[in-house]
Amino acid sequence: MTSDINRDPVRVAIDVMGGDYAPREIVKGAIQAVGQDGAELILVGSEDAILKELERYDVSALPVRVVNASEAIRDGESPVAALRQKPDASVLVAMRLVKEGQADAVVSMGHTGAVMVSAIKILGKLEGIKRPSAGSFLGGFAPNTVAFDLGPNADCKPRDLVNFAVIGSVVARKLLHINNPTIALLSNGSEEGKGNKLVRETYQLLKQSSLNFIGNVEGNNILQGKANVIVCDGFIGNILLKFCEGLGNSTIEWLRTRLGKYLTQKEIDAIGNDLFALTHIADVGGGAMIYGVNGVVWVGHGRSKAPEVAESIRQTKLAVEANFLGELKSELGEIAVKIQITGAHVYEPVNIKLL
């Protein structure tokens, strides 16, 4: 591995026009990030708007440059239609910078669908990936557990869940530094044979893979850290994510009422803030990476402000430095996926090494 001394700065293209607080908070967060982490930032969007925001800061010695994009995707627009009608949209321009080798990664706080479609359209999908995925931690109570998929893929086939398991395994190894991460399927029972048709069929495929598959886990096992990677379809995953966040909110409100008799408001607020950080990982972290596209792409929450933008840039920089994309490509090339269709063994059309 190249040492930090010899490594070139990571170049991150920022979609400055994406997000509820664009462009001001996006630029502010970018300036915070470049000061903390030393990445080279490319601010993509309306040049006039960006330069106006940059006047607030002394950027003369910072590695920041501006690339003009005359259009932007707004909330409420159909991603596919908007991207077709706006070829110079900031998110598309940012993706092209990666495609052309001028940037190493993209960060956007814009419309998730538009970011996903842009990444697929410009960068393409990795070989063997039919559906890019988004996943993350479900809570700080289990810091060594990630879940895939958490939203983009509501309807899945067994091969999709196997790909999510591969992605999660690489995330756990490269970003959490777990050498041999355990993989589990989320089900309504821990025994083999439990679950719906999708879970049961995926179980058999994961048994045949080279992954460290440990079987099924139930919902009450997740925050106990029973597995490093929890696999489910995006319909279940998104409900699970929102439930964790909602439980955190309700618990915080309950504690504020109950603790008012015993603690000061300052102490109660501190406890509430700690609990929020533990149950709202995606909010605190600013969003999540899109996994399965041929590039490092981070999509943040539209409501993100400068601290979340800066954290998104930091996480993206770490993924590039860890060669996450290269590791994922290698893992997908090695995993053997056997699909049973009408009694015949059919193999995924990927460059695989059979076990």
C-alpha positions in Angstrom: 0.0 0.0 0.0 1.2 3.5 -0.8 2.2 5.5 2.2 0.4 8.6 3.3 3.5 10.6 2.5 3.6 9.6 -1.2 -0.2 9.4 -1.7 -1.7 12.1 -3.9 -4.6 14.1 -2.3 -8.0 12.6 -2.7 -10.0 14.7 -5.2 -13.7 15.0 -4.2 -16.3 16.5 -6.6 -19.0 18.2 -4.5 -22.5 18.7 -6.0 -22.9 22.2 -4.5 -26.5 22.6 -5.8 -27.9 19.6 -4.0 -29.7 19.7 -0.7 -32.1 21.9 1.2 -29.5 24.4 2.3 -27.5 24.6 -1.0 -25.3 26.3 -1.9 -24.4 28.0 1.4 -24.2 25.1 3.8 -22.6 22.8 1.2 -19.8 25.3 0.6 -19.4 25.9 4.3 -19.1 22.2 4.9 -16.6 21.8 2.1 -14.4 24.5 3.5 -14.5 22.9 6.9 -13.5 19.5 5.4 -10.6 20.8 3.3 -9.2 22.5 6.4 -9.5 19.3 8.5 -8.7 16.5 6.2 -6.6 17.9 3.3 -8.7 16.6 0.5 -8.7 18.5 -2.8 -12.2 19.7 -3.4 -14.0 20.5 -6.7 -17.1 22.5 -6.2 -19.6 21.8 -8.9 -22.6 24.1 -9.6 -23.5 27.6 -10.6 -20.1 29.4 -10.7 -21.6 32.7 -9.7 -23.4 31.3 -6.7 -20.3 29.3 -5.6 -17.9 32.3 -5.9 -20.3 34.4 -4.0 -20.3 31.9 -1.1 -16.5 31.6 -1.3 -16.1 35.3 -0.6 -17.0 34.5 3.0 -13.7 32.5 3.4 -10.0 32.9 2.8 -9.5 30.1 0.3 -6.3 31.5 -1.3 -4.1 28.7 0.1 -6.7 25.9 0.0 -6.9 23.2 -2.7 -10.4 24.2 -3.9 -11.5 24.8 -7.5 -14.8 25.5 -9.1 -16.4 23.7 -12.1 -19.5 25.4 -13.6 -22.7 23.6 -14.1 -25.7 25.6 -15.5 -28.5 23.3 -14.2 -29.6 21.6 -11.0 -32.1 18.9 -10.0 -34.8 20.1 -7.7 -36.9 18.2 -5.2 -40.1 16.9 -6.7 -38.6 16.4 -10.1 -38.6 12.9 -11.6 -34.9 11.9 -11.5 -35.0 10.1 -14.9 -36.9 12.9 -16.7 -34.9 15.7 -15.0 -31.6 14.2 -15.9 -32.7 13.7 -19.5 -33.8 17.3 -19.8 -30.9 18.8 -17.8 -27.6 17.3 -19.3 -25.6 20.1 -17.5 -27.1 19.3 -14.1 -24.5 19.7 -11.3 -24.8 16.1 -10.2 -24.2 14.8 -13.7 -21.2 17.1 -14.2 -19.7 15.8 -10.9 -20.1 12.2 -12.0 -18.4 13.0 -15.3 -15.4 14.3 -13.5 -15.0 10.9 -11.9 -15.6 9.2 -15.2 -12.9 11.3 -16.9 -10.4 10.8 -14.1 -10.5 14.3 -12.9 -12.0 13.4 -9.5 -11.8 10.3 -7.2 -15.3 10.5 -5.7 -18.6 12.4 -5.7 -20.5 13.8 -2.7 -24.1 15.1 -3.1 -26.8 16.1 -0.6 -29.3 16.2 -3.5 -32.2 14.0 -4.4 -31.2 10.3 -3.7 -32.9 9.0 -6.8 -31.2 11.6 -9.0 -27.8 10.7 -7.4 -28.4 7.0 -7.9 -29.6 7.3 -11.5 -26.7 9.7 -12.3 -24.1 7.3 -10.9 -25.6 4.4 -12.9 -25.9 6.5 -16.1 -22.4 7.9 -16.0 -20.3 5.5 -14.0 -22.2 2.3 -14.7 -22.6 -0.7 -12.3 -20.0 -3.1 -11.2 -19.9 -6.5 -13.0 -22.3 -8.8 -11.3 -24.3 -6.1 -9.6 -27.9 -5.7 -10.9 -29.0 -3.3 -8.1 -26.7 -0.9 -6.3 -27.3 -0.7 -2.6 -27.2 1.7 0.3 -26.4 0.5 3.8 -25.1 1.8 7.1 -25.1 1.3 10.8 -28.4 0.9 12.4 -27.3 2.3 15.7 -24.3 3.2 17.8 -25.2 0.4 20.3 -23.7 -2.0 17.7 -20.8 -0.1 16.2 -19.4 -3.2 14.5 -22.7 -4.0 12.7 -23.9 -2.7 9.3 -27.1 -3.5 7.4 -27.8 -3.9 3.7 -30.1 -2.9 2.0 -31.6 0.1 3.8 -33.9 1.5 1.1 -33.2 1.6 -2.6 -34.2 -2.0 -3.4 -37.7 -2.9 -2.1 -38.2 -5.9 -4.3 -35.3 -8.3 -4.5 -34.3 -11.7 -5.7 -31.9 -14.0 -3.8 -28.9 -13.0 -6.0 -29.5 -9.4 -5.0 -29.3 -10.3 -1.3 -26.1 -12.2 -1.9 -24.6 -9.2 -3.5 -25.7 -7.1 -0.5 -23.8 -9.6 1.7 -20.7 -9.3 -0.4 -20.9 -5.5 -0.3 -21.4 -5.6 3.5 -18.5 -7.9 4.0 -16.2 -5.5 2.1 -17.5 -2.5 4.1 -16.9 -4.4 7.4 -13.3 -5.4 6.4 -12.2 -2.2 4.8 -14.0 0.5 6.8 -14.5 -1.3 10.2 -11.3 -3.2 10.0 -12.9 -6.6 10.8 -10.8 -9.4 9.3 -13.4 -12.0 8.8 -16.9 -10.4 9.3 -19.8 -12.5 10.1 -22.8 -12.4 7.7 -26.5 -13.1 8.8 -29.9 -12.9 7.2 -32.6 -11.0 9.0 -35.5 -13.4 9.6 -38.4 -14.2 11.9 -36.5 -17.0 13.4 -32.9 -18.1 13.8 -33.3 -21.7 12.6 -32.6 -22.7 9.0 -35.9 -22.9 7.1 -37.4 -19.8 8.9 -38.3 -16.8 6.9 -40.2 -16.1 3.7 -39.3 -17.6 0.3 -36.7 -14.9 -0.4 -34.9 -15.5 2.9 -35.0 -19.3 2.6 -33.6 -19.3 -1.0 -30.9 -16.8 -0.1 -29.9 -18.9 2.9 -29.0 -21.8 0.6 -27.0 -19.5 -1.7 -25.0 -18.0 1.2 -24.3 -21.4 2.5 -22.5 -22.2 -0.8 -20.5 -19.0 -0.9 -17.1 -18.2 0.5 -18.6 -15.7 2.9 -18.5 -16.2 6.7 -22.3 -16.9 6.8 -23.6 -17.7 10.3 -27.3 -18.2 9.5 -30.4 -16.2 10.4 -30.7 -13.5 13.1 -33.9 -12.0 14.5 -34.6 -8.3 15.0 -33.7 -8.4 18.7 -30.2 -9.7 17.9 -29.1 -6.8 15.7 -28.1 -4.3 18.4 -26.5 -7.1 20.4 -23.9 -7.4 17.7 -24.7 -11.0 16.8 -23.4 -10.4 13.2 -21.2 -7.8 11.5 -23.4 -7.7 8.4 -27.2 -7.9 8.5 -28.7 -8.7 5.1 -32.3 -7.9 4.1 -34.3 -6.4 1.2 -34.7 -2.6 1.1 -38.4 -2.7 2.1 -37.6 -4.3 5.4 -34.3 -2.5 5.8 -35.8 1.0 5.5 -38.6 0.2 7.9 -36.0 -1.1 10.3 -33.9 2.0 10.0 -36.8 4.4 10.5 -38.1 2.3 13.5 -34.7 2.7 15.2 -34.7 6.4 14.6 -38.3 6.7 15.8 -37.6 4.6 18.9 -34.7 6.9 19.6 -36.9 10.0 19.3 -39.6 8.5 21.6 -37.1 7.4 24.2 -35.5 10.9 24.2 -38.9 12.5 24.8 -39.8 10.0 27.5 -36.5 10.6 29.3 -36.9 14.4 29.2 -40.2 14.0 31.0 -39.0 11.4 33.5 -35.6 12.9 34.3 -36.9 16.4 34.8 -37.4 15.7 38.5 -33.8 14.6 39.1 -31.5 16.4 36.7 -30.9 19.9 35.4 -32.0 20.8 31.9 -28.4 20.9 30.7 -27.8 17.4 32.0 -31.0 16.2 30.3 -30.1 17.8 27.0 -26.6 16.1 27.1 -28.2 12.7 27.6 -30.7 13.4 24.8 -27.9 14.5 22.5 -25.9 11.3 23.3 -29.0 9.1 22.6 -29.7 10.9 19.4 -26.2 10.2 18.2 -26.6 6.5 19.1 -29.9 6.1 17.3 -29.5 8.4 14.3 -26.2 7.3 12.8 -27.2 8.3 9.2 -28.1 11.9 10.4 -24.9 12.3 12.4 -22.8 10.8 9.6 -24.4 12.9 6.9 -25.7 10.0 4.8 -24.3 6.9 3.2 -22.3 5.6 0.2 -24.0 4.1 -2.8 -22.4 0.6 -3.2 -22.3 -1.3 -6.5 -21.7 1.6 -8.9 -18.3 1.9 -10.6 -17.1 4.8 -8.5 -17.1 6.1 -5.0 -20.4 8.0 -4.6 -21.8 9.4 -1.3 -25.4 10.6 -1.0 -26.3 12.7 2.1 -29.5 13.8 3.6 -31.1 16.8 1.9 -31.4 18.5 5.4 -27.7 18.2 6.0 -25.8 21.3 7.1 -22.1 22.1 7.2 -21.0 19.6 9.9 -22.8 16.7 8.1 -21.4 17.8 4.7 -17.8 17.9 6.2 -18.3 14.4 7.7 -19.6 13.1 4.4 -16.5 14.3 2.6 -14.3 12.8 5.4 -16.0 9.4 5.0 -15.7 9.5 1.2 -12.0 10.3 1.5 -11.4 7.4 3.8 -13.2 5.0 1.4 -10.9 6.2 -1.5 -7.8 5.8 0.6 -8.9 2.3 1.7 -9.3 1.3 -2.0 -12.8 0.2 -1.2 -13.9 0.1 -4.8 -11.0 -2.1 -5.8 -11.6 -4.5 -2.9 -15.3 -4.8 -3.8 -14.5 -5.6 -7.5 -12.1 -8.3 -6.3 -14.6 -9.8 -3.9 -17.4 -9.9 -6.5 -15.0 -11.6 -8.9 -14.3 -14.4 -6.4 -17.7 -15.1 -4.8 -19.5 -18.1 -6.3 -23.2 -17.6 -6.7 -25.4 -20.6 -7.7 -29.0 -20.0 -8.5 -31.6 -22.8 -8.6 -34.2 -22.1 -11.3 -36.8 -24.8 -12.2 -34.4 -27.5 -11.1 -31.4 -26.3 -13.2 -28.3 -24.8 -11.8 -27.8 -21.4 -13.4 -24.8 -19.3 -12.6 -24.7 -15.5 -12.4 -23.1 -13.9 -15.4 -20.1 -12.6 -13.5 -16.5 -13.5 -13.5 -16.6 -15.9 -10.6 -14.4 -18.6 -9.2 -16.5 -21.7 -8.4 -15.9 -23.1 -4.9 
